[in-house]
Amino acid sequence: MGYFSNCNFACICTVSWRLGDNFLVIKKELCDIVCPIRKNYCALYKRLLHIRLIGIACVIFMTTLPSNAQYQTLFGEDFESCAIGNLPICNWNVSGSGSRWTTTSGGCAISGLYSLAVGSDANFCEYNVDFGLTDRIAYIQFDATAWHDLTLSFDWKCIGEIGVDYGRVVWSPDGITWSNVTGAQYQNQITTTRDTLVLDPSLENDPSAFIGFRWFDDAANGVFPGFVIDNINIQAEPDTPDVPDPPTSAFPTACDSVIISWGGTPTSPNIIWYWQDSVCGNSTAFSDSSNYSVFATGTYYIAAFNILTGLWSTGCDSISVTVVSPSVANAGAGGASCDLSFAFSATPSIGIGTWSQFFGPGTSSFLNPNSPTDTVTVSTYGAYLFEWTEANGNCVTSDMITVEFFEQPVADANASSVNVYCALSGTIAANPSVGIGTWSQISGPSGGTSAFANANSAFTNVTVDSSGAYGYQWVEVNGACSDTDTVVISFFNPPLADAGPSANVLCDTSFTFAAVLGSGSGVWTQSNGPAPSTIINSTSPNASVNINTTGLYVFLWTTTDSLCTNSDTLVVIFEDPLIADFGTGNTECDLDFTFNATTTIGAGLWTQSSGPFGGISSFALATDPTTTVTVTQPGSYVYTWTETLGTCIDSGSVSVIFTAPVVANAGSDTSISLGNSIDLFGQGGTSYIWSPSLGLSDSLIYNPIASPIVTTTYGLLVIDNSGCFDTDSITITVDVDYNFVVSNIMTPNGDGYNDLWYIDNIEFYPECDVAIYNRYGNLIYSASPYNNEWDGTHSGNNLPDGAYYYVLKCPGTSNVFKGAITIFRRK
């Protein structure tokens, strides 16, 4: 940021400029150099920078212009140093009359201390009467040699009335003949800036060009004649372009190539920057791009070219770079290893090479990582990516190879101890290690082929189509690694074994076999059955067998030749179809019983097997399995049910116990007064159960005491020792007859005897009223209900010995019970 302060007529000037962290201060003694050209500085900076007025001091906040800015200020004027008076002053001339200076204190002044006023008499742009047409021009000469694309900017204010007074910008090659700048016609009284007006191309490269400001009034009378201008600035582009900014490079030393770049940018579309390669020249053959790639160490130049003038910059700027030749890494070929190590085969070029692991399931150990033919050892099988990196100075290149490490399989085709089968199929077994294994036939009898259930399974079944010895190969493959083992297995057809047809043997305990013998010899054995059997002449196909227990037997006929054994089974069922179902016995509480046997396929008969002395049984129909039998006396009897069918016999027995009938007797019905009891007496058995038990002293004895308070029927269950039973009942009618028993004496002396007046059965009549009087008829006690609690007192005092009288009334009867009570306390 740059600061220009106190730019005034007294030349009190201080300039400071900040460059990075360094400060340059131009003191008072430099003002004599700076101030004489201050009008050019002010004109320039007011056009290009942001300007702020503070009092009469000029503080400029500058946006730094690029050092290679092509468009520059050709002419500038701010009138601040000009003295008051009529023109010509400050090298300005006038055509016509009336143009002069105006100040900030006068009307229509723009900025600074002074401005240029153009018009008839132009007395500070105040009102003035003008007669006739007028034409006033204020102008100045400037040198446009070696400049083109001229543009004009200025501030203005204060034109007379609209449609009458006009202001224009004019130009002239000689100061005599004037032409209007296109579109440059102004009026009205608004202060504004007219910016970037394009001047005529004929002014380009003109050493004596003129610029002027014209006022005219085309009316007979004019008001507010004239206008004010200030801060005039003419910019143009020089014909010869500036030297470009120094080139830059992010990496001036690099491998293979270096990219160099512009240090800035052309500020004009007319300027093109061309790279000149390694010589500063004027060539357009190289790149005009902002970035340029070079491939050799050296110094590279850049020059500027103006497409309008065809002129080159007077010199070049340059940058020096270093390009390093890179190595060419060649890691050789990868591959596979059947262990945990691998020998590399890189091809070295220049520089230093290094092996490293880029990827893999484990870690790697190198014997000499800088050797192109080093051997690496890994910790885990799998696929690894190794990088061979070669460095030549700062230039590094690399190449990669893939190496797969596989565990070496170890084939073992002899996992089974069986290598002879007496059949055309058998199990073939290997001990698997790693990878995928496969069985194949490698030899066999002429025309013999094999079929595997699963050729990739270590344990599988193989079937051949003819007898003989077969050679098999088990191959295990793990990636690029493999191993092989072989085994020989012999298959033979077994000897014929035919045990003959199975059989059912009915009502017999022997059987004769009928086996078929092929080659070799045979033997019969029992393999299953309910009991051991006896085989007679067991090596004969027609041996016989005897049993003692019926049931299902399995016999095995085994034949043997020189190598193989074969067998066949025979099932023989020995059965007795008669299974006597004789039912069950029972205990009868009388002298007859009905059997419950079931007939199968034979004929049956009931007989008495045992019974009490003198006991005789009579069958209604002895051949009927459900007939009825009647005995002559009680006791325990055994009966047998026998079934026969040809020679087959089966039988079974049941036990029947006959007892005399039980007759229960609960006694005859009776009645009692309410509150009384009666003894019951049951008969007929050994065990007794009375019900209900309410009012009974014990419901499980034959003679309980019954004390019902209502009429009750008691049922009696009588059981004898055989479990036979009978029932009976007795009804006891309870009479409500107020059968009271009243005590006529009491001795309330505290000895525990007769201390209370007692009325027997009163508890069954709670509705009755009891009253006691003395001999004078006075009531001394009453209660309802009475609970046998009177102790011979009145109002808490003992009554004297003597006679007292009671009255007992019950609502259920019209009878009144009366009597005397004697109290006698003597001990």
VEXMIMAR-443278 format. One line per field, with one value per residue (C-alpha): z, x, y. Coordinates in nm, 3 decimals. Each point is the difference from the previous one (the first is absolute). Layout:
# VEXMIMAR-443278
c3 [Z/...]
c1 [X/...]
c2 [Y/...]
***
This chain:
# VEXMIMAR-443278
c3 [0.000/-0.091/0.159/-0.146/0.258/0.020/-0.374/0.010/-0.135/0.290/-0.105/0.351/-0.131/0.158/-0.207/0.142/-0.185/0.157/-0.174/0.196/0.342/-0.121/0.014/-0.214/0.132/-0.225/0.235/-0.040/-0.189/-0.289/-0.044/-0.236/-0.235/0.048/0.011/-0.338/-0.166/0.250/-0.257/-0.204/0.309/0.110/-0.341/-0.028/0.343/-0.006/-0.312/0.102/0.377/0.263/0.116/0.328/0.084/0.358/0.044/-0.245/0.031/-0.264/0.151/-0.270/0.068/-0.292/-0.176/-0.119/-0.380/-0.162/-0.103/-0.355/-0.036/-0.372/0.019/0.152/0.059/-0.306/0.127/0.330/0.140/0.329/-0.009/0.364/-0.066/-0.236/0.119/-0.026/-0.314/-0.360/-0.240/-0.131/0.331/0.066/-0.372/-0.084/-0.290/-0.093/-0.322/0.046/0.332/0.344/0.116/0.329/0.336/0.284/0.364/0.262/0.141/-0.330/-0.156/-0.171/0.121/-0.013/0.216/0.124/0.011/-0.366/-0.301/-0.364/-0.093/-0.370/-0.137/-0.078/0.270/0.212/0.321/0.228/-0.204/0.132/-0.192/-0.294/-0.296/-0.334/-0.327/-0.314/-0.069/0.183/-0.040/0.272/0.002/0.277/-0.131/0.051/-0.209/0.096/-0.151/-0.106/-0.164/0.045/0.156/-0.127/0.126/0.154/0.249/0.195/0.351/0.189/0.251/-0.102/0.130/-0.071/-0.353/-0.059/-0.087/-0.162/-0.377/-0.030/0.154/-0.105/0.092/-0.215/0.002/-0.317/-0.148/-0.265/-0.178/-0.033/0.260/-0.278/-0.144/0.273/-0.006/0.259/0.197/-0.094/0.243/0.217/0.045/0.358/0.172/0.328/0.330/0.156/0.106/-0.155/-0.144/-0.373/-0.026/-0.280/-0.301/-0.308/-0.192/-0.375/-0.124/-0.205/0.328/0.046/-0.033/-0.045/0.159/-0.008/0.078/0.153/0.243/0.082/0.166/-0.200/0.125/-0.224/0.033/-0.297/0.142/0.005/0.375/0.233/0.371/0.209/-0.286/0.003/0.185/0.233/-0.056/0.214/0.054/-0.369/-0.087/-0.339/0.001/-0.278/-0.069/-0.097/-0.339/0.147/0.265/0.334/0.079/0.161/0.371/0.099/-0.058/0.299/0.065/0.292/-0.045/-0.184/0.052/-0.106/-0.174/-0.373/-0.046/0.172/-0.036/-0.016/0.033/-0.063/0.294/-0.071/-0.287/-0.291/0.095/-0.357/-0.249/-0.257/0.175/-0.040/0.203/-0.196/0.146/-0.177/0.111/0.089/-0.195/0.044/-0.342/-0.189/-0.097/0.008/-0.068/0.365/0.235/0.107/0.279/0.360/0.078/-0.204/0.046/-0.060/-0.010/0.037/0.254/-0.100/-0.002/-0.172/-0.114/-0.053/-0.214/-0.063/-0.342/-0.088/-0.269/-0.092/-0.054/-0.085/0.249/0.249/0.347/0.015/0.198/0.166/0.348/0.081/0.244/0.047/0.069/0.056/-0.159/0.150/-0.204/0.180/0.046/-0.164/0.263/-0.129/0.275/-0.229/0.004/0.292/0.046/0.250/0.273/0.167/0.328/0.186/-0.202/-0.350/-0.201/-0.180/-0.351/-0.035/-0.273/0.148/-0.193/0.177/0.360/0.308/-0.001/0.300/0.043/0.228/0.066/-0.133/0.094/0.144/0.278/0.205/0.044/-0.216/0.084/-0.257/0.003/-0.183/-0.103/-0.230/-0.209/-0.321/0.042/0.373/0.161/0.209/0.272/0.107/0.322/-0.147/-0.319/-0.246/-0.279/0.052/-0.198/0.005/-0.121/-0.149/0.042/-0.168/0.106/-0.199/0.205/0.041/-0.284/0.116/-0.211/0.104/-0.142/0.165/-0.028/0.152/0.170/0.129/0.280/0.024/0.260/-0.163/0.016/0.118/-0.166/0.195/-0.179/0.264/0.279/0.004/0.128/-0.231/-0.352/-0.086/-0.041/-0.051/-0.209/-0.308/0.213/0.303/0.179/-0.120/0.251/-0.001/0.273/-0.133/0.057/-0.184/-0.331/-0.214/-0.042/-0.286/-0.037/-0.335/-0.122/-0.137/-0.047/0.018/-0.166/-0.371/-0.071/0.369/0.083/0.326/0.107/0.296/0.217/0.040/-0.167/0.199/0.340/0.192/0.135/-0.271/-0.143/-0.324/-0.211/-0.265/-0.277/0.022/0.254/0.031/0.135/-0.072/0.037/0.114/0.013/0.252/-0.127/0.229/-0.161/0.204/-0.238/-0.207/0.230/-0.015/0.131/-0.098/0.173/-0.119/0.151/-0.133/0.099/-0.102/-0.057/-0.013/-0.050/0.332/0.014/-0.033/0.328/-0.022/0.332/-0.164/0.068/0.341/0.170/0.265/0.217/0.162/0.317/-0.050/0.152/-0.284/-0.354/-0.291/-0.199/-0.383/-0.089/-0.340/0.009/-0.280/0.024/0.327/0.322/0.217/0.361/0.181/0.309/0.202/-0.003/0.191/0.185/0.337/0.122/-0.115/-0.258/-0.086/-0.361/-0.111/-0.273/-0.028/-0.310/-0.208/-0.218/0.128/0.372/0.251/0.307/0.323/0.239/0.346/-0.016/-0.272/-0.175/-0.289/-0.072/-0.246/-0.139/-0.202/-0.287/-0.056/-0.301/-0.032/-0.287/-0.007/0.034/0.065/0.222/-0.073/0.205/-0.021/0.274/0.056/0.226/0.160/0.217/0.244/0.129/0.210/-0.123/0.311/0.252/0.267/0.125/0.324/0.132/0.371/0.325/0.278/0.356/-0.002/0.277/-0.089/-0.127/-0.381/-0.254/-0.375/-0.182/-0.257/-0.215/-0.380/-0.262/-0.270/-0.272/0.208/0.225/0.373/0.325/0.362/0.284/0.377/0.105/0.377/0.267/0.373/0.141/-0.120/-0.241/-0.331/-0.311/-0.252/-0.349/-0.204/-0.319/0.059/-0.369/0.012/0.077/0.176/0.181/0.363/0.283/0.330/0.310/0.291/0.275/0.045/-0.040/-0.244/-0.335/-0.301/-0.351/-0.318/-0.358/-0.249/-0.381/-0.250/-0.375/-0.138/0.201/0.125/0.352/0.216/0.331/0.286/0.343/0.198/0.375/0.134/0.369/0.101/0.327/0.186/-0.072/0.240/0.162/0.159/0.302/0.136/0.245/0.006/-0.039/0.332/0.155/0.276/0.169/-0.114/0.195/0.074/-0.147/-0.107/-0.052/-0.353/-0.065/-0.346/-0.102/-0.297/-0.069/0.135/-0.106/0.038/-0.147/0.119/-0.189/0.050/0.283/0.144/0.349/0.031/0.258/-0.257/-0.356/-0.043/0.284/0.006/0.318/-0.003/0.219/-0.207/0.124/-0.290/0.054/-0.301/-0.140/-0.182/-0.208/0.050/-0.273/0.089/-0.233/0.123/-0.147/0.073/-0.025/-0.367/-0.100/-0.037/0.128/0.065/0.113/0.238/0.170/0.318/0.047/0.339/0.046/0.230/0.194/0.103/0.333/0.232/0.217/0.253/0.314/0.249/0.302/0.322/0.222/-0.035/0.236/-0.132/0.258/-0.249/0.046/-0.364/0.063/-0.072/-0.002/-0.304/-0.055/-0.279/-0.239/-0.208/-0.377/0.026/-0.259/-0.267/0.064/-0.024/-0.064/0.352/0.275/0.356/0.302/0.377/0.283/0.378/0.227/-0.011/-0.376/-0.082/-0.323/0.091/-0.328/-0.366/-0.320/-0.359/-0.102/0.329/-0.007/0.350/0.140/0.304/0.316/0.265/0.004/-0.062/-0.113/0.086/0.361/0.135/0.071/0.341/0.034/-0.049/-0.257/-0.332/-0.292/-0.371/-0.302/-0.343/-0.311/-0.359/-0.310/-0.154/0.271/0.219/0.299/0.276/0.202/0.369/0.315/0.310/0.042/0.337/0.062/0.266/0.044/0.305/-0.055]
c1 [0.000/0.143/-0.086/0.046/-0.090/-0.001/0.035/-0.057/0.145/0.241/0.165/-0.024/0.042/0.058/-0.017/0.018/-0.014/-0.018/0.178/-0.050/0.148/0.226/-0.099/0.132/-0.073/0.058/0.069/-0.042/0.323/-0.145/-0.304/0.186/0.028/-0.352/-0.208/0.091/-0.161/-0.288/-0.257/0.085/-0.012/-0.334/-0.153/0.129/-0.105/-0.339/-0.077/0.148/-0.038/-0.269/0.019/-0.127/-0.002/0.074/0.000/0.248/0.233/-0.004/0.017/0.025/-0.070/0.181/-0.060/0.349/0.029/0.187/0.353/-0.077/-0.320/-0.021/-0.255/0.160/-0.085/0.107/-0.125/-0.157/-0.119/-0.175/0.055/0.101/0.326/-0.146/-0.042/-0.332/-0.050/-0.106/0.147/0.257/0.134/0.163/0.068/-0.370/-0.123/-0.339/-0.191/-0.259/-0.037/-0.139/0.186/0.180/0.077/-0.244/0.071/-0.166/-0.151/-0.153/-0.307/0.019/0.354/0.062/0.296/0.336/0.055/-0.052/-0.195/-0.020/-0.317/-0.095/-0.268/-0.095/0.158/-0.033/-0.011/0.010/-0.288/-0.229/-0.294/0.104/-0.189/0.146/-0.110/0.037/0.168/0.328/0.276/0.267/0.281/0.258/0.277/0.357/0.261/0.154/0.250/-0.149/0.315/0.032/-0.350/-0.324/-0.354/-0.044/-0.289/-0.113/-0.150/-0.100/-0.244/-0.252/-0.292/-0.229/-0.149/-0.266/-0.355/-0.092/-0.040/0.180/0.348/0.233/0.344/0.217/0.345/0.196/0.333/0.227/0.319/0.106/-0.192/-0.200/-0.238/-0.209/-0.204/-0.242/0.080/-0.283/-0.292/0.170/-0.288/-0.085/-0.258/-0.187/0.160/0.082/0.360/0.122/0.303/0.027/0.216/0.191/-0.099/0.172/0.201/0.042/0.268/0.158/0.140/0.213/0.377/-0.073/0.270/-0.231/-0.352/-0.258/-0.287/-0.261/-0.336/-0.259/-0.305/-0.263/-0.345/-0.232/-0.266/-0.024/-0.003/0.172/-0.007/0.262/0.248/0.314/0.117/0.284/0.252/0.277/0.209/0.077/0.179/0.105/0.111/0.152/0.194/0.368/0.093/0.287/-0.121/0.172/0.222/-0.215/0.027/0.267/-0.121/-0.046/-0.003/-0.141/0.278/0.298/0.189/-0.201/0.019/-0.052/-0.156/-0.059/-0.310/0.074/-0.279/-0.070/0.088/-0.311/-0.243/-0.013/-0.229/-0.103/-0.166/0.240/0.304/0.106/0.281/0.205/0.245/0.338/0.148/0.370/0.082/-0.157/-0.142/-0.311/-0.157/-0.363/0.096/-0.011/-0.295/-0.206/-0.165/0.037/0.171/0.287/0.169/0.374/0.200/0.361/0.204/0.054/-0.129/-0.332/-0.121/-0.331/-0.074/-0.309/-0.152/-0.258/-0.233/-0.115/0.343/0.192/0.269/0.183/0.112/0.351/0.120/-0.097/-0.030/0.119/0.009/0.263/-0.106/0.165/-0.144/0.126/-0.003/-0.218/0.082/-0.220/-0.111/-0.054/-0.106/0.027/-0.254/-0.217/-0.108/-0.092/0.192/-0.074/0.148/0.039/0.295/0.048/0.303/-0.054/0.131/-0.005/0.206/0.195/0.040/0.154/-0.016/-0.068/-0.274/-0.196/-0.249/-0.304/-0.330/-0.293/-0.283/-0.047/-0.163/0.322/0.340/0.313/0.367/0.266/0.360/0.126/-0.283/0.236/0.089/-0.206/0.024/-0.069/-0.192/-0.307/-0.158/-0.361/-0.176/-0.332/-0.109/-0.198/0.032/0.255/0.075/0.370/0.138/0.349/0.079/0.301/0.113/0.237/0.033/-0.351/-0.130/-0.178/-0.168/-0.146/-0.140/-0.206/-0.035/-0.242/0.126/-0.230/0.129/-0.165/0.045/0.143/-0.260/0.110/-0.210/-0.072/-0.228/0.029/-0.227/-0.198/0.134/-0.239/0.129/-0.200/-0.379/-0.216/-0.235/0.021/-0.011/0.181/0.134/0.316/0.164/0.280/0.143/-0.075/0.253/-0.066/-0.154/-0.240/0.046/-0.118/-0.023/0.065/0.055/0.346/-0.012/-0.236/-0.105/-0.062/-0.309/-0.053/-0.129/-0.072/-0.279/0.064/-0.283/0.198/0.342/0.101/-0.079/0.289/-0.244/-0.232/-0.152/0.123/-0.184/0.171/-0.157/0.226/0.210/0.372/0.269/-0.039/0.260/-0.126/0.175/-0.079/0.121/-0.013/0.029/0.046/0.035/0.311/0.116/-0.094/0.089/-0.102/-0.035/-0.137/-0.174/-0.099/-0.340/-0.134/-0.369/-0.139/-0.349/-0.108/-0.105/-0.371/-0.196/-0.369/-0.164/-0.327/-0.349/-0.119/-0.271/-0.272/-0.004/-0.338/-0.030/0.347/0.348/0.226/0.083/0.218/0.203/0.021/0.303/0.181/0.380/0.215/0.381/0.185/-0.168/-0.290/-0.117/-0.329/-0.009/-0.276/0.024/-0.318/-0.293/-0.184/0.221/0.297/-0.071/0.172/0.125/0.074/0.272/0.057/0.231/-0.270/-0.225/-0.285/0.078/-0.287/-0.070/-0.190/-0.142/-0.154/-0.166/-0.232/0.066/0.190/0.347/0.261/0.254/0.315/0.134/0.366/0.203/0.379/0.248/0.375/-0.029/-0.354/-0.295/-0.369/-0.311/-0.378/-0.263/-0.305/-0.294/-0.194/-0.302/-0.092/-0.348/-0.277/-0.315/-0.196/0.025/-0.256/-0.170/-0.161/-0.105/0.012/-0.145/-0.170/-0.130/-0.372/-0.237/-0.224/0.040/0.004/0.247/0.000/0.331/0.146/0.234/0.046/0.009/0.276/0.013/-0.034/-0.263/-0.009/-0.121/-0.043/0.098/0.035/0.360/-0.037/-0.246/-0.094/-0.071/-0.336/-0.036/-0.161/-0.033/-0.281/0.063/-0.293/0.200/0.362/0.105/-0.128/0.288/-0.255/-0.205/-0.125/0.117/-0.187/0.169/-0.148/0.187/0.215/0.376/0.289/-0.030/0.242/-0.143/0.200/-0.091/0.166/0.008/0.104/0.068/0.146/0.312/0.015/-0.123/-0.008/-0.170/-0.028/-0.160/-0.200/-0.067/-0.350/-0.083/-0.363/-0.131/-0.337/-0.222/0.026/-0.329/0.016/-0.229/-0.011/-0.286/-0.363/-0.110/-0.060/-0.059/0.150/-0.078/0.195/0.322/0.012/0.233/-0.038/0.246/0.014/0.092/0.106/0.041/0.102/0.375/0.341/0.021/-0.268/-0.049/-0.287/-0.111/-0.058/0.248/-0.170/-0.137/0.194/0.268/0.198/-0.113/0.244/-0.115/-0.293/-0.157/0.032/-0.210/-0.244/-0.103/-0.187/-0.181/-0.227/-0.151/0.284/0.037/0.339/0.130/0.218/0.260/0.106/0.317/0.138/0.361/-0.042/-0.108/-0.364/-0.246/-0.365/-0.191/-0.283/-0.138/-0.178/-0.211/0.004/-0.294/0.075/-0.305/-0.021/-0.185/0.167/0.132/0.177/0.166/0.013/0.231/-0.192/0.298/0.330/0.290/0.188/0.279/0.294/0.091/-0.066/-0.309/-0.351/0.130/-0.226/-0.369/-0.020/-0.287/0.071/-0.083/-0.056/0.281/-0.226/-0.267/0.175/-0.333/-0.131/-0.018/0.111/-0.109/0.078/-0.203/0.038/-0.274/-0.137/-0.052/0.287/0.195/0.364/0.130/-0.105/0.174/-0.081/0.166/0.106/0.347/0.005/0.198/-0.206/0.214/-0.261/0.070/-0.202/0.163/0.337/-0.101/-0.045/-0.364/-0.074/-0.062/-0.358/-0.264/-0.038/-0.234/0.061/-0.228/0.105/-0.196/0.065/-0.172/-0.038/-0.237/-0.278/0.139/0.160/0.262/0.014/0.175/0.202/0.374/0.171/0.326/0.213/0.354/0.122/0.311]
c2 [0.000/0.339/0.334/0.352/0.263/0.380/0.053/0.377/0.322/0.039/-0.330/-0.146/-0.352/-0.339/-0.319/-0.350/-0.332/-0.345/-0.282/-0.322/0.065/0.289/0.364/0.286/0.352/0.299/0.290/0.376/0.033/-0.208/0.222/0.229/-0.297/-0.136/0.315/0.157/-0.300/-0.027/0.103/-0.310/-0.221/0.140/-0.034/-0.355/-0.121/0.169/-0.195/-0.336/-0.004/0.049/0.365/0.141/0.377/0.091/0.377/0.137/-0.298/-0.275/-0.354/-0.270/-0.370/-0.151/-0.330/-0.094/-0.006/-0.289/0.093/-0.104/0.205/0.081/0.287/0.309/0.367/0.197/0.340/0.114/0.333/0.092/0.381/0.012/0.192/0.254/0.362/0.176/0.204/-0.024/-0.251/-0.078/-0.135/-0.342/-0.032/0.011/0.218/0.134/0.054/0.267/0.180/-0.059/-0.311/0.036/-0.161/-0.051/-0.090/-0.212/0.317/0.092/-0.151/-0.341/-0.087/-0.376/-0.098/0.114/0.378/0.081/-0.126/0.110/0.189/0.018/0.235/0.362/0.210/-0.313/0.195/-0.300/-0.146/0.269/0.138/0.215/0.127/-0.100/0.160/-0.203/-0.331/-0.068/-0.256/-0.031/-0.259/-0.055/-0.230/-0.124/-0.180/-0.339/-0.248/-0.342/-0.133/-0.381/-0.027/-0.150/-0.085/0.345/0.049/0.306/0.038/0.320/0.146/0.267/0.207/0.290/0.029/0.265/-0.066/-0.327/0.013/0.331/-0.029/-0.279/-0.125/-0.226/-0.158/0.083/-0.098/0.150/-0.099/0.364/0.207/0.167/-0.252/-0.166/-0.320/-0.130/-0.313/-0.239/0.015/0.261/0.248/0.112/0.213/0.036/0.095/-0.342/-0.061/-0.324/-0.175/-0.061/-0.308/-0.176/0.206/-0.143/0.262/-0.003/-0.245/0.281/0.137/-0.311/0.067/0.373/0.223/0.306/-0.122/0.233/-0.072/0.264/0.074/0.202/0.190/0.157/0.149/-0.029/0.229/0.378/0.007/-0.242/-0.052/-0.174/0.012/-0.211/-0.315/-0.113/-0.280/-0.150/-0.313/-0.051/-0.323/-0.146/-0.365/-0.207/-0.310/0.035/-0.143/-0.199/-0.250/-0.037/-0.294/-0.279/-0.075/-0.256/-0.359/-0.234/-0.374/-0.194/-0.259/0.151/-0.323/-0.308/-0.333/-0.044/0.348/0.334/0.216/0.373/0.258/0.370/0.223/0.211/0.062/0.251/0.289/0.070/-0.233/0.146/-0.149/-0.362/-0.159/-0.254/-0.252/0.035/-0.330/0.024/0.324/0.346/0.071/0.112/-0.330/-0.111/-0.362/-0.098/-0.015/0.304/-0.204/0.110/-0.334/-0.146/-0.339/-0.026/-0.320/0.111/0.191/0.366/0.360/0.073/0.346/0.179/0.312/0.223/0.073/0.274/-0.131/0.353/0.157/-0.316/0.103/-0.225/0.090/0.140/-0.303/-0.328/-0.136/-0.352/-0.293/-0.273/-0.362/-0.337/-0.316/-0.326/-0.323/-0.259/-0.362/-0.266/-0.253/-0.357/-0.244/-0.302/-0.278/-0.110/-0.356/-0.266/-0.179/-0.332/0.118/0.333/0.140/0.144/0.125/0.335/0.075/0.380/0.174/0.295/0.325/0.305/0.112/-0.212/-0.263/-0.129/-0.286/0.050/-0.173/0.201/-0.236/-0.348/-0.204/-0.023/0.160/-0.031/-0.043/0.097/-0.128/0.309/0.235/0.200/-0.306/-0.039/-0.380/-0.009/-0.290/0.089/-0.214/0.061/-0.096/-0.114/-0.174/0.211/0.259/0.280/0.316/0.102/0.337/0.057/0.371/0.168/0.349/0.223/0.315/0.134/-0.212/-0.312/-0.267/-0.332/-0.322/-0.271/-0.377/-0.247/-0.315/-0.272/-0.222/-0.342/-0.271/-0.313/-0.281/-0.346/-0.270/-0.323/-0.247/-0.275/0.120/-0.329/-0.332/-0.190/-0.063/-0.315/0.004/-0.308/0.213/0.219/0.317/0.131/0.308/0.168/0.236/0.261/0.223/0.354/0.278/0.331/0.098/-0.203/-0.375/-0.220/-0.383/-0.166/-0.358/-0.062/-0.384/-0.299/-0.326/0.007/0.209/0.073/0.349/0.182/0.238/0.231/0.133/0.327/0.007/0.314/-0.152/-0.156/-0.262/-0.128/-0.317/-0.156/-0.257/-0.219/-0.205/-0.311/-0.186/0.062/0.234/0.373/0.276/0.344/0.336/0.279/0.342/0.306/0.346/0.321/0.294/-0.064/-0.282/-0.369/-0.348/-0.356/-0.339/-0.337/-0.302/-0.350/-0.146/-0.345/-0.075/-0.360/-0.147/-0.166/-0.372/-0.081/0.001/-0.104/-0.096/-0.100/0.129/0.111/-0.206/-0.008/-0.316/-0.070/-0.210/-0.148/0.052/-0.119/0.118/-0.121/0.257/0.000/0.220/0.009/-0.041/0.146/-0.010/-0.053/-0.112/0.118/-0.004/0.076/0.223/0.164/0.380/0.087/-0.155/-0.016/-0.289/-0.213/-0.270/-0.327/-0.037/-0.358/-0.041/0.380/-0.026/-0.167/0.213/-0.226/0.015/-0.016/0.216/-0.065/0.262/0.001/0.345/0.115/0.333/0.161/-0.136/0.133/-0.245/0.090/-0.217/0.104/-0.118/0.038/-0.052/0.070/0.382/0.111/-0.075/0.051/-0.059/-0.012/0.005/-0.219/0.086/-0.288/0.074/-0.275/0.065/-0.157/0.177/-0.088/0.278/-0.072/0.317/-0.120/0.339/0.097/-0.130/0.195/-0.003/-0.074/0.102/-0.295/-0.360/0.052/0.160/0.077/-0.068/0.246/-0.215/0.050/-0.278/0.020/-0.273/-0.317/-0.159/0.082/-0.164/0.129/-0.236/0.042/-0.040/0.055/0.115/-0.034/-0.343/-0.114/0.289/-0.102/0.219/-0.014/0.156/0.121/-0.098/-0.100/0.061/0.361/0.246/0.230/-0.263/0.033/-0.228/-0.063/-0.151/-0.184/0.183/0.314/-0.016/0.049/-0.188/-0.029/-0.058/-0.089/0.097/-0.239/0.053/-0.271/0.002/-0.320/-0.060/0.358/0.057/0.316/0.067/0.249/0.022/0.254/0.018/0.072/0.056/-0.056/0.148/-0.011/0.304/0.299/0.125/0.347/0.086/0.360/-0.067/0.115/0.361/0.188/0.347/0.218/0.326/0.304/0.007/-0.370/-0.272/-0.364/-0.292/-0.145/-0.367/-0.121/-0.368/-0.219/0.051/0.091/0.366/0.270/0.346/0.227/0.310/0.280/0.029/0.314/-0.076/-0.330/-0.064/-0.212/-0.083/-0.295/-0.230/-0.233/0.164/0.382/0.234/0.207/0.350/0.161/0.328/-0.059/-0.316/-0.184/-0.320/-0.169/-0.234/-0.301/-0.164/-0.345/-0.164/-0.349/-0.118/-0.101/0.346/-0.095/0.255/0.083/0.310/0.087/0.314/0.119/0.315/0.182/0.236/0.299/0.122/0.367/-0.065/0.254/-0.275/0.222/-0.134/0.294/-0.004/0.090/0.074/0.186/0.053/0.306/-0.016/-0.010/-0.364/-0.080/-0.212/0.132/0.358/0.077/-0.068/-0.265/-0.083/-0.311/0.036/0.379/0.052/-0.154/0.266/0.341/0.174/-0.076/0.269/-0.076/0.216/-0.047/0.163/0.018/-0.101/0.353/-0.019/0.228/-0.077/-0.058/-0.156/-0.056/-0.120/-0.101/-0.217/-0.154/-0.155/-0.157/0.293/0.130/-0.016/0.097/0.373/0.313/0.324/-0.151/-0.097/-0.354/-0.080/-0.144/-0.370/-0.097/-0.082/0.182/-0.061/-0.035/0.045/-0.152/0.107/-0.122/0.145/-0.345/-0.126/0.133/-0.186/0.209/-0.178/0.110/-0.116/0.084/0.039/-0.027/0.189/-0.164/0.137/-0.182/-0.207]
***
